[in-house]
Every structure is written in structure tokens, then in C-alpha cells.
Amino acid sequence: MARSDNADPEVASTTPHGRPEESPPDAPRKRRRTVLVWALSLLVVAVAAMGGAVWALQALTEPQTGAFTAPEAYPPAEPPRVLASADESAPVPDLASALPELLADPRFSGNLSAVFADALTGEILYEQAGTTPMTPASSMKVVTGVAAFEHLGAEYRIPTTVVEGPDEDSVVLVAGGDVAMTVDGEGYYGTGASLTELAEAVLAARDGIAPSTVYLDTSLFTDTVNAPGVPMSDLNLYTAPAAPIMLDGGRIDNTVHYTPHHQDPALYAAEVFAGLLGAGQVAEGTAEEGAAELATVYSEPMASLVDFLVLTSDNELADAVAFQTALAVEGEMTWGAIGQAHMATLESLGVDTTGLVLNDGSGMSPANRLTATAFAQLMTAAASSQASSVFQSLPVAGWSGSLAERFSTAEEGEGVVRAKTGTLTGVSSLTGSVTTDEGRLIVFSMISNGSANPRDVEAAMDEVTTAVSLCGC
């Protein structure tokens, strides 16, 4: 059974936290190199630098959806310089003298692809089977985040609209792709578009008269509920059946990351909305062209959505964001359009796409293929583009997100390594950045396929990246 970022959701070391954390876990852990830890915090807030001001200005002056009030944090009034704390004069480490032995660790029992590159120049410092296409698992979410920032911008919000129905006693709920909707403004993803607010606005527009029927228009989504290669059995616990509208990512229990999902999350959301509106019936339907708009609510900005999906490795949200990018680039919300849009993004950033296969936005498809070289090239290019803020979303080793419980065998890497994890059956990956003791920023990607013991592979990857951070070579 394919699993994203967890072989066992209840005990796996990569279990993502349900909500992003703003402070370290309650149990204090011994942290060495405190100065470097906080320097890295400034540094990674920095990988928005080489292009941060551009997306901030563009997002504020050219919003890509209806009017909304920009939240204070997205973007900040004065975007910090990315790489501000990186030392451009710091020596480039001779990783070829250290990595061969580290990557020969017997814990890497399957096929291993690895690339380490200088973030400032893009020079590959060491590679092992770097151009071999491999199944990346949830490292794919880095591609999803970068593509969303490149094509939608940090301030883009997903709309959910209600228009007049075919008769005076009906309305149409037009699903726009927001899977992070809430009943009352607070839900699994924190704050989000509120069905209660939407219902109240519709009633106000109808002079307080509730319709008898709510038609649900899901015509924006035109594909199967599962991505190519993803077994239907995974659409219960690990993600929801794809749909263009959901409450709390389709979760039945909106307090748990991996939990059973509604079989038809769009219909469930429509039924909840109808109840709030006072309508007695829900039916499928399509909004008539030119139907008058009654009310619209918007998701949190794309910067917030990407931050959540990368930090906590959220499958539902990752695919939903990828569908938004596909809609903007290819004009349709399909799995094939996701692959085409993401491939176009990689090519535009100068990434070698030879042999790549992109089936989804979450990385759940075992049929996906990426190379460690492509990831390293993507990270290097993103650092100087409007997608640079994706670096801020990466989990911090031993501290946050899907790396909160990692690095127990490599404590020197805590707070220094920032990376996106990935786990499927037989697949482990780690893609991100690390700063050497001398201050040089390194981007890297390691992908392991065919290993029988993912815990051993994870520990080995943690130790390799930590060794790079300590490298005086």
C-alpha cells in the first residue's frame, strides 16, 4: 500500500504535525551550535531574497482573483532579503572528499540518487546517479509549491461562489477548488473560507429568504478521483477522493492528519452548506452562463496554503494547489494538466526534465519520476525567483513539521538542515538546504528507492546532511 510520508501514521518518525508550530516541542532538547540555528532561521527566511520584493509588489498590485483584504503576514510590509545571512565569501566545501564514504553506508540498501549543489552558483559539488529518474514521494510537494508561486503568486486566493439558480427557489454552489474550507472560519487548516459566512451573505442577498434547493456545480474538476498510480484504497486514510470543494480536506475528524475521509467530500460540503442556508435539498447542477453572483468567499492566500502543505506534507492540499496551477496554465483541472503545468514550470526555470514523470501534486503516485539533479536545479532557480519563499516552508530538522521527530541520531543537524521529506513503500527522499559551518548555503536532494527499512534510510540521510553542515573540507 502506498503511503505518503508515513509507513505507519501513528508511530512513524516523519509523522507531520496537524498544524504548523511556531515554537519548539514542549520537551526541550539539547541544541548545539545555537548561533548557527538562529542564523539559519534568518537565512531561510532569506531564500525569498533574490526575488522577494518582486512577487510582493506584483501580488499587491495585480491580485488574480476577486477583491479581498490582504492578511498582514502575506507578504510582509518589507520582505526580508533572502540569503541575507549567507556568506558569499564562505569557502565552497570539497564534498567529493567526504560524501562517497557517507553515501556508501549499508543502510542505503536500495538504489540511491543524490546531488549536492552550491545554492549561490548552482555548481554541482557532488552527485551519485543524479540524473537517474526515481520515485520522489512527497518531495514532489516542493515542485507543487514552486509552480504555484510562479504562476499564481503568493496572494492568490481560491474563490467559492454562489449564484442564482435556474428558478427563484434555488441557488448554485460553484466549487472553485478550495479543499481547506471551514464550517465557521476555523478548521483543520486553521482559518479558512467559512460556509457560515457564505450562507449568511447569500441569505442577505435574497432578503432573508432561504432557497429550497442548493445545486452543486463541480464542473471545474473533470478527472478521476485518484491520480495515476494511486490505489483507491489510499483515498480513505492518506488523502481524500479528489474534488473541487471540501471541508477540512475531506476529513471526517478535522483534528487528525491521517484519518478516514468522506467518500464524496464535495457532496458533504454542499449538504453542510444547505443546512446552514436552510435549504432542504441538494442536487447536482451547473451554473447557467451569466447567472448573477450572490456571494463569494476566498481561501487563505497561496503563501499560507503552500506553507502548510510543505511543512506538514498535506496530500489533499498539495493536489488542490496543483489543480489551481493546472487551471491557470492549462485551462483545466485534471491530473494530466498538473503534469503539463509542472513540467512547463521546471523547463522555464532551466531544469533538465529528461525522464521526468509528473502525475500529481502530492507525490502519492508511485509512478512519479524525478531526479536529484532536477530537484537541486529547481531549488537553485527558486532562490532567485518569486518562488523563493518556498524555502521558508521547509521543515526544520528536529524542530518543525515532518522533521520535528527526525535527527535523533544526528543532533548537530537540528535547526541547521531544512528539507522536505518523502516516504512511500520502499521510497525515502529528503530535499532541501543546509548551511556549512563556514556559512556556505548548499541545496541537496537524496532519493532512495527499493530499501526494505525506511527508518534506517531516514537516519542515514539525516546523518549525511548533518555531516555536510559540519564539513570543514
N, C-alpha and C positions, 0 to 999 in steps of 0.2 A: 504493500500500500504506500502510495506516495505521501510524503509528509513535508510540510514546509516549515523549516526552522525548528522542528522537534521530532525526534524519534519517539519520544513519549512526552506528551504535553505537560504531564504533572511532575515529571522529575528531570526532564532534560535541562542541561546547563544553559541551553540557548533559549529557554522559555522567555518570550518577550513580556515585559510588564504591560498590563492593560492600559495604563496611562503614562505619558511621559513624566519623568521625575525631574524636579527642579533641584533636588538635594540628594546627597548620597544615601544609601540604605541606612536604616536605623542602627544596625550593628556596625560600629566603626571598625575600619580595617586599617592595618598599618600601611602607611603610604610613604614610600621613599621618594627622593628627588621632588620634594614639594614644589620647589621653584619651577621645575620643568612642567609639572602638572598644570599649574596656573598659567604658565607661559603658553602651553598648548591650547588652553581654553581660549586665550586671546588669539592665538594663531588660527584656530579653526573657525572662530567667529570670523576670522580673516579670509577663509578661502572664498568670500564674496567680493574680494578686493579688486581684482583686476577688471571687474565689470559691474560691481555692485551699484554704483551710482546711476549707471545707465538704466538698469531694469527698474530701479526705484522711481526715477523720473518718468520713464515711459509708462509704468503701471499707473501712476497717479494722473497723468495727462491723457492717457488713452485706455481707459477701462474697457474690457472686452465683453462686458455684459451689462445688465441694467444698472441704474443708479443705486449706490449703496454708500454707507459710511465706512471708510477705511479704518480698521482697528489700529490701535496705537503701535502694536508691535510689528505690523506688516505693511510697508517696510518701516524701519526706524527713521526718525526725522533726519538723522545724519548717519547713513550707512557706514559702518566701520571699514577701514581698509583691510582687505583680505591679504594674508601673508604679512601683515604689519609687523608681527613678531618673528618672522622668519629671517634668518641671517643669510643674505645673498652672497656674502663673502665667506660663509662657512665652507669648509672643505667637503668635497664630494667623496663619500666613503667608497673604499675599494671592496665592494660586496662580493666580487668574484673570489676574494681570498677567504671569505667566511661562509658564504651560502652553500657551496657544493656539499660540504660535510653536513650542514644542518638539514638540507633537503634530502640527504641520503638516510635520514632517520628511518628505521624499520617500521615505525608507526605509520608512515605513509605507504601502506601496503598495496594500495591500488595505483592507478595512473595519476600522476601529479603534473599539473601545469602551473608555472609560477613566473611572475615578472615583477621586478622592482625597478622603478624609474625615478629620475630626478624631476620633481614637480616643477621646478623653475625652467628647465630647458627641454624636458621631455626625453632626455637621453636615457636609454635603457641601460641600467647598471648591471643587471644580471637577469638572465632568463633560462628557464628549463621547460622545453616543449611549449614555449609561449604562444605559438601560433596553432596549436592543436585544438580544434573545437571540442568543448566539453559541456556537459550539463551543469549550468551555473547555480541552480536552485535560486534562493532568494536574493543573491547578489544582483539578480535581474532588476530588482527594485531601484537600484542606482540608475539604470538606464531609464526607467519609468520617471523618476524624479527629474533627471536632467532634461528629458524630452518635454515634460510638462512645463518646466521653466522656460525652455527655449521657444515653445510655440504658444503657450497660454499666458505666461508671465506670472509673477508672484501674487498679483492682486486679483486674478481671475476667480470668479465665484460661479458655482453651478446653479442655474435657476430651476425652480419648480413652480409651475404656473397653473392657475385655474382660469378657464374661460367659460363663456356661456355655452350651454348645451344645445341640443337640437330642438328643444322646446323650453318653455318658461319654467318648467318644473324640474330642470336638470342642469348640472354643471359637468365640466370635463376636467379631470385632474391630469395635466400633461407632465409626464415624467421626463426630467431633463438629465438624469444620470447621477443624482445625488444619493449615495448609499449611506451617508452619515447623518440622515435626518433624525430628528428627535420628536418626542411627543410634545414636550413643553419647553424646549430650549436647552435642556441638559440631558445627556445620554452617554453611551459608551465612549464616544469620541470627545467628550467634554461638551462645550457649547456647539450648537449647530442650528440649522434651519428648523423652525418649530411648526409642526402641523397645527397646533393650537392657534398660533398666531395667524397661520394661513386661513384656518376656518373662520376666525373672528373677522378677518379682513373681507372674506367672501360674504359673510352674513351682512357686514356693514354695506357692502356694495349692492346687496339685494334687499336693502331696507329691513333687515332682520328676518326675512322670510327664508326658511330652510327649504332646499330642494328635496324632492322625494328620491331622486336618483343621482348617484355620482358615477359617471363614466370614467374608466381608467384608460388613458392613452399611453401605451408603451411602444408605440410605433417607431420611436427613435432607435430602439435596440432591435436588430434584425438577425440575430445569430443564435447558436445553441447555448444552453446554459453552462456548458463546460468548455474550456479551451481544448484544443487538440492535444491528445495525450493524457489529459487529466481524467482519471476514472470517476464515474458518477458517485462512487462510494465516498470520495473525498468532499463531496458537496454537502455533507452533513456536519462534520466536526471541524474541518480545516478551512472551509470557506463556504459561502452561500451560492446557490444557483444564480448565475449572472442575471441581473435585471436592472432597469434604468431608474428604479426608486426603491429604497429600503429604509427601514428604521434600524438604527444601530448596527448597520452591516448585516441585517437579516437575522441577528442573534435572537434566540428565544429568551436567554438570560443575558441582559445587557451589562452584566458586571464581570463577565468571564471572556477571556480571549478565545480559547478553543472551547466551543460549546455547540450543542445542536442548533441548527438553523431552520427557519421556516422553509417549507418546501416551495412555496410561492411567496417570496418576500414582498414583491410588488403588490400582490393582491392583499396581503396582510396590511401593508401600509395604507392602501386605499380604504380598507374596512375600518381601520382606526380613524382615518380622516372623516369618513362618512359618519361615524359615531359622534365625533366632535362637532360636525356640522349639523347633526340632527336629521340626516338623510337615512331612509330606511333600506335602500337598495344600492348595491354596487354591481356594475356590469362593464364588460369590455366595450371600448368605443374609440373613435378617433375624432379629434377636434376638427371642426369644419374650418376650411381656409377662411381667414379673415374674422373668425369668431372673436368677439370683444373680450378683452382681458379683464378679469375681475380682481385678481390679486396674484402677487408673486413673492416668494421668499427665496433667499440665497444661502448657499453653503458658506462655511468659513472660507477664507481666501486660500488659493492654491498653496501658498507658502506654508500655511498651517497643515493642510492635508498631506503635503509631501513630507513635512517634518514628522508627522505621526506615522505614516506608512513606512518610512525608512527606519525610524528609531525603534518602533515596536514590531516591525515586519508584519504589517497587517495585509492579509491577502485580498480581502474584499475591497478595501480602499485602494490598493495598488491597481487592481484591474479596473476599478471605476475611473481612476485618474487616467489610466492608459486609454480607456474608451473616450474620454474627453479630448485627449490629444489626437486620437484617430479621427474623431469627428471634425476637429479643426483642420487637420491636414488632409485627410482623405475624403471627408464629407459623409462618412458613415461610421456607425458604431458596431463594428464587427471585429472578430479576432484577427482576421486577415488584414484589416485596416490598421490594427495595432502594430502588427509586424512591419507593414509598409511604412507607417509613420516613424516608428522607432529606427528602422533601417535608414530612412532618409535623414534622420537626426544624426545618427552615427557618421554617415557619409559627409554631411555638412560640416562636422567637427573634425574631419580628417582622419577618422578611424578606419582601419583596414577591416572591411566586412567580409572578407573571404571565408566561406564556410559557415557563416553565422545563420542560425535559425531562431526566429523570434516569434513565439506563439502566444504570449500573454504579457501582462504587466507585473504579475506577482512572482513568477519563477516557479509556479507549481507544476508546470508541464515538464515531464522528464524528457520530452522531445526537443526542448530548447537547446541551442548550442551557441556558446560564446567562447572567446579565447581570453587568456590572461592578458595578452598583448592588447586586445581591444579594450578591456577594462582600464588598463594603465593609460592608454591613449585617451580614452574618454575622460578619465579623472584629470589628466593634464590639461585637456582642452577646456573642461568645465571650469577650471580655476580662473580662466581669463574670459569667461563668458557670463551672460546673465543667469546662468545656471549655477554659478559658483556657491550660492547659499546652500546647495545640497550638502556641502561639507559640514555645515553646522548641524545637520540632522543625523549624521553618522553616530551610532552608539559609541560610548567611551568605555574603554576596557576597564572592567571591574567597577563600573560606576553607573551606567545607564543602559536602558533599552535591552536589546538582545545580547549585549556583552556584560550586563550587570553581574552575572554569576560566573563569568569566564575569568581566565588568567590566574587561577588559584595556584598553578604551577609556574607562573611567570609574573610574580608580583611587581617586578621592576617596570613592566609594561603598563601597569594600571595608571589610567589618566594620561598616558602618552600615546597609546595606539587608539585610533578611531577607525571603525570599519563596519561594513555591512556583512552580517553573517548569512549563511545559506545552508540548509540541510534538507535533503530528500533521502529516501532509502538508497544507501550506497554513495551518497553525494555530500561533500562538505566543501564550503567555499568561504573565503574571507577577502574582502576588497575594501581598501581604504587608504589611510595615510598614517605616517609615523614620522616623528622628528628625531633626528640623531642627537646625541649629547652635545655635539658641536653646533647644532641649530639648523641643519640641512633638512628640508622637508622632502620626504620620499613618498611616492604613491606606489601602491602594490596591489597585486591580485594573486591569490592562490586558489586553485580549483582541484579537488581530489574526486575522482570517480572510481567506483569499484572497491572501495575499502569495506571491510567487514566490521570495523569498530570505529564508528564516528567519534566517540568520546576521545579515543587516542589521537585521531587526526586533529580534532579541535585543539587538544592540549599541545600537540606538536606545532600547529600553526601559531598558537599563542606564543610559544617559546621562540619560534623563528622571528616573528615581528619584534618581540622584545629584544632579541639579540641584535637586530638591526638598529634599534633605538640606542643601544649601548655601544654600538660599533665605533671603535676608535681606529678602525682600519683605514 
